[in-house]
Amino acid sequence: MISIRNTVAAAAIAASMLGGGVAGAILYGATVIPAAAATNPSPTPAAGTPTTPFVSNEAAAHEATESAAREAQENAGQVPTVP
């Protein structure tokens, strides 16, 4: 008799744990899916494109040390790629 009672109690505990796990998974899924669908990923800039406009260093000391090709790129508003 005690053996049957222990078996029934163990089965009830196992069933309640299983039911709680299923209910928790359903509630978790119901809150995560709408939140994931509502987020809009922000566009990322393409690789190699600057996020801020390039500003040339026009200091006299800097201008004296740079090459003509670099100065031409700076004057065109490009990020210099030559030394």
C-alpha positions in Angstrom: 0.0 0.0 0.0 2.8 2.4 0.9 4.6 1.5 -2.3 1.5 2.3 -4.4 1.1 5.7 -2.6 4.8 6.6 -3.2 4.4 5.7 -6.9 1.3 7.8 -7.2 3.0 10.7 -5.5 6.0 10.5 -7.7 3.8 10.3 -10.8 1.9 13.4 -9.6 5.2 15.3 -9.0 6.6 14.3 -12.4 3.3 15.3 -14.2 3.3 18.7 -12.5 6.9 19.4 -13.3 6.2 18.4 -17.0 3.1 20.6 -17.1 4.9 23.5 -15.5 7.8 23.2 -18.0 5.4 23.1 -21.0 3.4 26.1 -19.6 6.6 28.0 -19.0 7.9 27.3 -22.6 4.6 28.5 -24.0 4.6 31.7 -22.0 8.2 32.4 -22.8 7.6 31.8 -26.5 4.6 34.1 -26.4 6.6 37.0 -25.0 9.8 36.5 -27.1 8.4 36.0 -30.6 6.4 39.4 -30.7 9.4 41.2 -29.2 11.7 39.8 -31.8 9.3 40.6 -34.6 8.9 44.2 -33.4 12.6 45.1 -33.5 13.9 46.6 -36.7 17.6 46.2 -37.2 19.3 49.5 -38.0 21.1 49.6 -41.3 24.9 49.4 -41.0 27.1 51.4 -43.3 28.9 49.5 -46.0 32.4 48.5 -45.3 34.9 51.2 -46.2 32.5 54.0 -46.1 33.2 56.6 -43.4 30.5 57.4 -41.0 31.5 61.1 -40.7 32.7 63.3 -43.6 36.4 63.6 -44.1 37.9 66.9 -43.0 41.3 67.7 -44.4 44.2 68.9 -42.2 45.1 72.3 -43.8 47.8 73.2 -41.2 50.9 74.7 -42.9 53.2 72.2 -41.2 51.1 69.3 -42.4 50.8 70.6 -45.9 54.6 70.9 -46.3 55.1 67.2 -45.6 52.4 65.6 -47.8 52.6 64.4 -51.4 50.8 66.0 -54.4 48.7 62.8 -54.8 47.6 63.0 -51.2 46.8 66.7 -51.5 44.7 66.0 -54.6 42.7 63.4 -52.7 42.1 65.7 -49.8 41.0 68.5 -52.2 38.6 66.1 -53.8 37.0 65.3 -50.4 38.3 61.8 -50.4 39.9 60.0 -47.5 43.6 59.8 -48.5 44.9 56.4 -49.5 48.4 57.4 -50.5 51.2 58.5 -48.1 
